[in-house]
Amino acid sequence: MAILKGIRGVMSLLDTLLMSGKEVLPLVEGGKGISATNGMSAGAWAAAGGVGTVSCVNADSYDDQGNIIPQIYHGKTRQERHQELVDYAIDGGVTQVQQAHDVAGDKGRIHINVLWEMGGAEAILEGVLTRAKGLVHGVTCGAGMPYKLSEIAAKHEVFYHPIISSARAFGILWKRAYRKYGDWLGSVVYEDPWLAGGHNGLTNAEDPREPQDPYPRVAALRIMMNKFGLHKVPIIMAGGVWYLRDWAKWINNPEIGPIAFQYGTRPLLTKESPIPQKWKDALTKLAEGDILLHRFSPTGFYASAVRNSFLRNLEARSARQVAFSAKQTEEFSAEIQAGKKKYFVRSEDKPKADGWIAEGHFEAMKTPDNTLVFTTMAECQEIRQDQKDCMGCLSQCKFSNWSQNPETNYSTGRGADPRSFCIQKTLMDIAHGGPVTKNLMFAGHSAFNFATDPFFSNGFVPTVKELVDRILTGD
């Protein structure tokens, strides 16, 4: 069924697709992590005829007066706080799914989004799908290799939509696990690792400074899917999607096959979007190049976010770094005094270290790579407190050295890394009104379009329905 007959020629070729058991617009709302996509936004997207996505990463719950319940942790150990986090996530996920279902009015589809490397992913997924039975139509999942995703989804009779960044990754997932539950594969989400916001699937073999054209990568994915008999399973293109007119050659193209498009960044600036107004305002002031693909995340993955003061501080902190030895050796012959401790560095590094100390960065913090980073006392104290307060929001965290694996005594086996940060703390803060300059602000690399897109001119903020209608024109 054609959607856009008579509008912009090639765009008239955009048809509905069977997604998670229903014919819908091939337009998908991106999940966007902690509280940046909720029941209101997902429900509105589904009501407009597409696929709405509820983020089940630390989703919000409400009290009897409709106020957000603060996620405060009382456990004395990391394990106890981790269980509190899982309980919060399940309660919040169910709350948001129910709201999305009510708003959607049985239109479109409702998906939930989880990160496989988030803490307690399996328990949270099981909890939400059990308690929200019949209200969730699909599960999108990335940030890792979610082998058990297909088994869990099939158990609860919902479709699964794995997020990958290469044909090779999908091939591994299919052969090891997904082929056993192929009937429940709803789509394959190809997320451009150079352009998508948030955590990306860039590998060590790929150059973060050399983006690759997504077309041949997605065409290769389709070839592989066809070999597995998945000709009718849609591919969802995610990352770098703004104007549909830019994707004209992808539509009704046999090399690509059934295709849908996922929007993560553009829906942030809608009336139903739950992000605070100061975040929305900041989006309209971005210029091309303001998004940084970085590797400071405690997940160890590459991620894309606005290069604000928060990220610039992390860049500066890592720049104040030298190799060291606790004992004097031929290589590490130069002594420095940092705080109350003495260390030995290479002679060529001593002037740099002395300069940082003189500037007030006199606290030397050890990294797992046998280097020292130099911070102020206040920054050092904040880092150590954040590490102490860890609630296990990731399956394993390089910032705090937490691991959810009891067999390793809940430790990664490596030292805590002060070059990273507590991701749960900063994402919860910015999502609930904290300063946008001093927190991690995820965004895709197309976010600069907010400043030039005529649709958002003169401070106009559309409803989700108005945005979807606009997207369907090709603009």
C-alpha positions as CSV (number, residue, x, y, z in Angstrom):
1,M,0.0,0.0,0.0
2,A,1.6,3.3,-1.1
3,I,1.7,6.0,1.5
4,L,2.8,9.1,-0.5
5,K,1.1,8.8,-3.8
6,G,1.7,12.0,-5.8
7,I,4.2,13.5,-3.2
8,R,7.7,14.1,-4.4
9,G,7.7,11.3,-7.0
10,V,10.2,8.7,-5.7
11,M,8.7,9.2,-2.2
12,S,5.5,7.7,-3.5
13,L,7.3,4.4,-3.5
14,L,7.5,4.3,0.3
15,D,5.1,1.6,1.3
16,T,3.9,0.2,4.6
17,L,5.8,-2.8,6.0
18,L,4.9,-5.7,8.1
19,M,6.7,-5.0,11.4
20,S,6.2,-7.0,14.6
21,G,3.0,-8.5,13.2
22,K,1.3,-5.4,11.7
23,E,1.4,-3.2,8.6
24,V,2.9,0.1,9.7
25,L,4.7,3.1,8.3
26,P,8.4,2.1,7.9
27,L,9.4,4.8,10.3
28,V,10.8,3.8,13.7
29,E,11.5,5.9,16.8
30,G,15.0,5.3,18.1
31,G,15.2,4.1,21.7
32,K,17.8,6.6,23.1
33,G,18.6,5.2,26.5
34,I,17.9,6.7,29.9
35,S,14.5,8.6,29.9
36,A,15.1,10.2,26.5
37,T,12.3,8.1,25.0
38,N,9.2,7.2,27.2
39,G,5.6,6.1,27.0
40,M,4.4,9.5,25.8
41,S,6.8,9.8,22.9
42,A,6.6,6.1,21.9
43,G,2.8,6.1,22.1
44,A,2.6,9.2,20.0
45,W,4.9,7.7,17.3
46,A,2.8,4.6,17.2
47,A,-0.4,6.6,17.1
48,A,1.0,8.3,14.0
49,G,1.2,4.9,12.3
50,G,4.9,4.0,12.9
51,V,6.8,2.0,15.5
52,G,7.3,3.8,18.9
53,T,10.1,2.7,21.1
54,V,10.1,2.8,24.9
55,S,13.5,3.0,26.5
56,C,13.8,0.4,29.3
57,V,17.1,1.7,30.5
58,N,16.3,3.2,34.0
59,A,12.8,4.2,32.9
60,D,10.9,6.5,35.1
61,S,8.1,5.5,37.5
62,Y,5.5,7.8,39.1
63,D,3.9,8.3,42.5
64,D,0.2,8.7,43.1
65,Q,0.4,12.4,42.3
66,G,2.1,11.7,38.9
67,N,5.6,12.9,40.1
68,I,8.7,11.1,39.0
69,I,10.0,8.8,41.7
70,P,13.7,9.6,42.3
71,Q,15.9,6.5,41.9
72,I,17.8,6.7,45.2
73,Y,19.9,3.8,46.2
74,H,20.1,2.6,49.8
75,G,22.0,-0.7,49.6
76,K,25.4,-0.8,51.4
77,T,27.0,-3.0,48.7
78,R,27.2,-2.8,45.0
79,Q,25.3,-6.0,44.7
80,E,22.5,-4.7,46.8
81,R,22.4,-1.4,44.8
82,H,22.5,-3.4,41.6
83,Q,19.3,-5.3,42.6
84,E,17.6,-1.9,43.4
85,L,18.6,-0.7,39.9
86,V,17.0,-3.8,38.3
87,D,13.8,-3.3,40.3
88,Y,13.6,0.4,39.4
89,A,14.1,-0.6,35.7
90,I,11.4,-3.2,35.6
91,D,8.9,-0.9,37.4
92,G,9.7,2.0,35.2
93,G,9.7,-0.1,32.0
94,V,6.2,-1.5,32.8
95,T,4.9,2.0,33.6
96,Q,6.1,3.5,30.4
97,V,4.9,0.6,28.2
98,Q,1.5,0.9,29.7
99,Q,1.4,4.6,29.0
100,A,2.6,4.0,25.4
101,H,-0.1,1.5,24.9
102,D,-2.8,3.9,26.2
103,V,-1.5,6.8,24.0
104,A,-1.1,4.6,20.9
105,G,-4.8,3.5,20.9
106,D,-4.0,0.2,19.2
107,K,-2.3,2.0,16.3
108,G,1.2,1.3,15.1
109,R,3.5,-0.9,17.1
110,I,5.2,-0.6,20.5
111,H,8.8,-1.8,21.0
112,I,11.0,-1.6,24.0
113,N,14.7,-0.9,23.8
114,V,17.4,-2.5,26.0
115,L,21.2,-2.4,25.9
116,W,22.6,-5.9,26.2
117,E,25.6,-4.6,28.1
118,M,23.5,-2.7,30.7
119,G,23.4,-4.2,34.2
120,G,20.8,-6.9,34.6
121,A,19.7,-6.8,31.0
122,E,18.2,-10.3,31.0
123,A,16.4,-9.9,34.3
124,I,15.0,-6.5,33.2
125,L,13.9,-7.9,29.9
126,E,12.2,-10.9,31.5
127,G,10.5,-8.7,34.1
128,V,9.1,-6.1,31.7
129,L,7.9,-8.7,29.2
130,T,6.2,-10.8,32.0
131,R,4.5,-7.9,33.7
132,A,3.5,-6.0,30.4
133,K,2.4,-9.2,28.6
134,G,0.5,-8.4,25.4
135,L,1.5,-4.7,25.4
136,V,5.0,-5.1,23.9
137,H,5.2,-6.1,20.2
138,G,9.0,-6.1,19.7
139,V,12.3,-5.7,21.4
140,T,15.3,-3.8,20.0
141,C,18.6,-4.6,21.5
142,G,22.2,-3.6,20.8
143,A,25.4,-2.6,22.6
144,G,27.0,-6.0,22.5
145,M,26.2,-9.4,21.0
146,P,22.8,-10.3,22.5
147,Y,22.8,-14.0,21.8
148,K,20.0,-14.8,24.2
149,L,17.7,-12.1,22.8
150,S,16.0,-14.4,20.4
151,E,15.3,-17.1,23.0
152,I,13.8,-14.6,25.5
153,A,11.7,-12.9,22.8
154,A,10.4,-16.2,21.5
155,K,9.6,-17.3,25.0
156,H,7.3,-14.3,25.5
157,E,6.1,-14.4,21.9
158,V,7.3,-10.9,20.9
159,F,9.5,-10.1,17.9
160,Y,13.2,-9.3,18.3
161,H,15.1,-6.6,16.4
162,P,18.8,-6.9,16.9
163,I,21.0,-3.8,16.4
164,I,24.2,-4.5,14.4
165,S,26.8,-2.5,12.5
166,S,28.0,-5.1,10.1
167,A,26.9,-8.1,8.1
168,R,29.5,-10.2,9.9
169,A,28.0,-9.4,13.3
170,F,24.6,-10.5,12.2
171,G,26.0,-13.7,10.6
172,I,27.5,-14.7,13.9
173,L,24.3,-14.0,15.8
174,W,22.2,-15.9,13.3
175,K,24.4,-19.0,13.2
176,R,25.0,-19.2,17.0
177,A,21.5,-18.4,18.2
178,Y,18.9,-16.7,16.1
179,R,18.3,-19.4,13.5
180,K,16.6,-21.4,16.2
181,Y,14.0,-18.7,16.6
182,G,13.9,-17.3,13.1
183,D,10.1,-17.0,13.0
184,W,10.3,-14.2,15.7
185,L,13.0,-12.1,13.9
186,G,11.2,-8.9,13.2
187,S,13.9,-6.9,11.5
188,V,17.6,-6.3,11.6
189,V,18.6,-2.8,12.6
190,Y,21.7,-1.5,10.8
191,E,23.1,1.3,13.0
192,D,25.8,3.4,11.2
193,P,28.7,3.3,13.7
194,W,30.1,6.6,12.5
195,L,26.9,8.7,12.5
196,A,24.5,7.3,15.1
197,G,24.1,8.9,18.5
198,G,24.9,7.1,21.7
199,H,26.9,4.0,21.8
200,N,28.1,2.7,18.4
201,G,29.3,-0.6,17.1
202,L,32.6,0.6,15.7
203,T,35.3,-2.1,15.9
204,N,39.0,-1.8,16.4
205,A,39.5,-2.7,12.8
206,E,37.6,0.4,11.6
207,D,39.0,3.9,11.6
208,P,36.8,6.3,13.6
209,R,38.1,9.2,11.5
210,E,37.1,7.5,8.2
211,P,33.3,7.0,7.9
212,Q,32.2,4.4,5.4
213,D,29.3,4.7,3.0
214,P,26.4,2.7,4.6
215,Y,25.0,1.5,1.3
216,P,27.5,-1.2,0.5
217,R,27.5,-2.4,4.1
218,V,23.7,-2.7,4.1
219,A,23.7,-4.3,0.7
220,A,26.2,-6.9,2.1
221,L,23.8,-7.4,5.0
222,R,20.9,-8.1,2.7
223,I,23.0,-10.6,0.7
224,M,23.7,-12.5,3.9
225,M,20.1,-12.3,5.1
226,N,18.9,-13.7,1.7
227,K,21.3,-16.6,2.1
228,F,19.6,-17.4,5.3
229,G,16.1,-17.2,3.7
230,L,15.3,-13.8,5.3
231,H,14.2,-12.0,2.0
232,K,11.1,-10.6,3.6
233,V,12.6,-9.5,6.9
234,P,13.1,-5.7,6.8
235,I,16.4,-3.9,7.4
236,I,16.0,-0.7,9.6
237,M,18.5,1.9,8.6
238,A,19.6,3.9,11.7
239,G,22.1,6.7,12.2
240,G,22.5,9.7,10.0
241,V,18.8,9.6,8.9
242,W,17.2,13.1,8.6
243,Y,15.6,13.8,5.3
244,L,14.0,10.8,3.5
245,R,14.8,12.4,0.1
246,D,18.5,11.6,0.9
247,W,17.6,7.9,0.9
248,A,15.6,7.8,-2.4
249,K,17.9,5.2,-4.0
250,W,17.3,2.8,-1.0
251,I,13.6,2.7,-1.4
252,N,12.2,-0.2,-3.5
253,N,15.7,-1.2,-4.3
254,P,16.2,-5.0,-4.7
255,E,19.8,-4.7,-3.5
256,I,18.5,-3.4,-0.1
257,G,15.1,-5.2,0.0
258,P,12.4,-4.2,2.5
259,I,13.7,-1.1,4.3
260,A,12.5,1.1,7.2
261,F,14.2,4.2,8.7
262,Q,14.9,4.8,12.3
263,Y,14.9,8.4,13.8
264,G,16.7,8.9,17.0
265,T,17.9,12.5,17.1
266,R,15.1,14.4,15.2
267,P,12.3,13.3,17.5
268,L,14.1,14.8,20.5
269,L,12.7,18.2,19.5
270,T,9.0,17.4,19.7
271,K,6.3,18.3,22.2
272,E,6.0,14.7,23.4
273,S,9.8,14.3,23.8
274,P,10.5,13.9,27.6
275,I,13.9,15.6,27.5
276,P,14.1,18.9,29.5
277,Q,13.6,22.3,27.7
278,K,17.2,23.3,28.2
279,W,18.3,20.2,26.3
280,K,15.9,21.0,23.5
281,D,17.1,24.6,23.3
282,A,20.8,23.4,23.2
283,L,20.0,21.2,20.1
284,T,19.0,24.2,18.1
285,K,22.4,25.9,18.5
286,L,24.6,23.0,17.3
287,A,26.9,23.4,14.3
288,E,28.3,20.7,12.1
289,G,31.3,19.1,13.9
290,D,29.9,19.7,17.4
291,I,29.3,15.9,17.9
292,L,32.3,13.9,19.0
293,L,32.8,10.2,18.4
294,H,34.8,9.3,21.5
295,R,35.8,6.3,23.6
296,F,35.5,7.7,27.2
297,S,32.4,5.6,27.9
298,P,32.7,3.1,30.8
299,T,31.3,0.5,28.5
300,G,34.5,0.5,26.4
301,F,32.4,1.2,23.3
302,Y,32.7,4.1,21.0
303,A,29.9,6.7,21.5
304,S,28.7,9.9,20.0
305,A,27.7,12.9,22.0
306,V,27.8,16.7,22.0
307,R,31.3,18.0,22.5
308,N,30.3,20.2,25.5
309,S,32.3,21.1,28.6
310,F,31.7,17.6,30.0
311,L,33.5,15.9,27.1
312,R,36.1,18.6,26.8
313,N,37.0,18.0,30.4
314,L,37.4,14.3,29.7
315,E,39.6,15.1,26.7
316,A,41.8,17.4,28.9
317,R,42.0,14.9,31.7
318,S,43.3,12.1,29.4
319,A,45.8,14.6,27.8
320,R,47.3,15.1,31.3
321,Q,48.7,11.6,31.3
322,V,52.1,10.0,31.5
323,A,53.5,6.5,32.0
324,F,55.1,5.9,35.4
325,S,56.8,3.5,37.7
326,A,56.6,3.2,41.5
327,K,60.3,2.5,41.6
328,Q,63.2,4.3,39.8
329,T,64.5,2.5,36.8
330,E,66.7,3.4,33.8
331,E,63.6,4.3,31.8
332,F,61.7,6.0,34.6
333,S,64.4,8.0,36.1
334,A,62.8,11.3,36.9
335,E,61.1,11.8,40.2
336,I,57.9,13.9,40.7
337,Q,56.0,14.8,43.8
338,A,52.2,14.5,43.3
339,G,50.3,15.2,46.5
340,K,51.9,13.3,49.3
341,K,53.3,10.6,46.9
342,K,56.4,10.3,44.8
343,Y,56.5,8.6,41.4
344,F,59.0,8.1,38.7
345,V,58.4,9.1,35.1
346,R,60.4,9.4,31.9
347,S,62.8,12.3,31.9
348,E,61.0,13.9,28.9
349,D,57.7,13.7,30.7
350,K,58.8,15.4,33.9
351,P,58.4,19.0,32.6
352,K,54.8,18.2,31.6
353,A,53.9,16.6,34.9
354,D,55.5,19.4,36.9
355,G,53.5,21.9,34.8
356,W,50.2,20.2,35.5
357,I,51.0,20.1,39.2
358,A,51.8,23.7,39.2
359,E,48.5,24.5,37.5
360,G,46.7,22.8,40.4
361,H,46.3,19.3,39.0
362,F,48.4,17.8,41.8
363,E,46.4,14.6,42.4
364,A,47.9,11.8,40.4
365,M,45.4,9.0,39.8
366,K,46.5,5.6,38.5
367,T,45.0,4.0,35.5
368,P,44.8,0.3,34.6
369,D,47.4,1.0,31.8
370,N,50.2,2.0,34.2
371,T,49.8,5.7,33.6
372,L,49.0,8.6,35.8
373,V,46.3,11.2,35.1
374,F,46.5,14.5,36.9
375,T,43.4,16.1,38.4
376,T,42.5,18.7,40.9
377,M,41.7,17.6,44.5
378,A,38.0,18.3,43.9
379,E,37.9,16.3,40.7
380,C,39.7,13.4,42.3
381,Q,37.3,13.4,45.2
382,E,34.3,13.4,42.9
383,I,35.7,10.5,40.8
384,R,36.4,8.4,43.9
385,Q,32.9,9.1,45.3
386,D,31.3,8.1,42.0
387,Q,33.3,4.9,41.9
388,K,32.3,4.2,45.5
389,D,28.6,4.8,44.8
390,C,28.5,2.4,41.8
391,M,25.2,0.6,41.5
392,G,26.2,-1.8,38.7
393,C,24.3,-0.1,35.8
394,L,26.5,-2.0,33.3
395,S,27.3,-5.7,33.0
396,Q,30.9,-4.5,33.5
397,C,32.2,-1.0,34.0
398,K,35.8,0.1,33.3
399,F,35.2,3.3,35.4
400,S,34.4,1.5,38.7
401,N,35.7,-2.0,37.8
402,W,32.2,-3.5,38.6
403,S,31.2,-6.7,37.0
404,Q,27.8,-8.4,37.4
405,N,29.6,-11.8,37.3
406,P,29.6,-13.4,40.8
407,E,32.3,-15.8,39.7
408,T,34.8,-12.9,39.5
409,N,33.7,-11.5,42.8
410,Y,31.8,-8.8,41.0
411,S,35.0,-7.3,39.6
412,T,36.4,-6.9,36.1
413,G,39.8,-7.8,37.4
414,R,41.3,-4.5,36.3
415,G,41.7,-1.3,38.3
416,A,39.1,1.4,38.2
417,D,39.8,3.9,35.4
418,P,39.6,7.6,36.3
419,R,39.7,8.6,32.6
420,S,36.1,7.4,32.3
421,F,33.0,8.5,34.2
422,C,29.8,7.3,35.9
423,I,27.4,7.1,33.0
424,Q,24.3,6.4,35.0
425,K,24.8,9.5,37.1
426,T,25.3,11.9,34.2
427,L,22.5,10.5,32.0
428,M,20.0,10.5,34.8
429,D,21.0,14.1,35.7
430,I,20.7,15.6,32.2
431,A,17.4,13.7,31.5
432,H,15.9,15.2,34.7
433,G,16.9,18.9,34.3
434,G,20.6,18.9,35.1
435,P,23.0,21.3,33.2
436,V,23.5,20.4,29.6
437,T,27.1,21.6,29.5
438,K,28.2,19.6,32.5
439,N,26.6,16.2,31.6
440,L,26.9,13.7,28.7
441,M,24.5,14.8,26.0
442,F,24.1,12.0,23.5
443,A,23.2,13.1,19.9
444,G,23.6,11.8,16.4
445,H,26.0,13.5,14.0
446,S,23.1,15.0,12.0
447,A,22.0,17.1,15.0
448,F,23.4,20.2,13.5
449,N,20.4,20.1,11.1
450,F,18.2,21.5,13.8
451,A,19.8,24.9,13.2
452,T,19.1,24.8,9.5
453,D,16.0,22.7,8.9
454,P,13.2,25.1,8.0
455,F,10.7,22.9,9.8
456,F,12.2,24.0,13.1
457,S,12.7,27.7,12.2
458,N,11.4,30.5,14.5
459,G,11.5,28.2,17.5
460,F,8.8,25.8,16.2
461,V,8.5,22.6,18.1
462,P,6.2,20.0,16.4
463,T,4.1,17.3,17.8
464,V,5.3,13.8,16.9
465,K,2.4,13.5,14.4
466,E,3.5,16.7,12.7
467,L,7.1,15.5,12.5
468,V,6.0,12.2,11.0
469,D,3.9,13.9,8.5
470,R,6.8,16.2,7.6
471,I,9.2,13.2,7.3
472,L,6.8,11.5,4.8
473,T,7.0,14.5,2.5
474,G,10.7,13.7,2.1
475,D,11.8,16.8,4.0
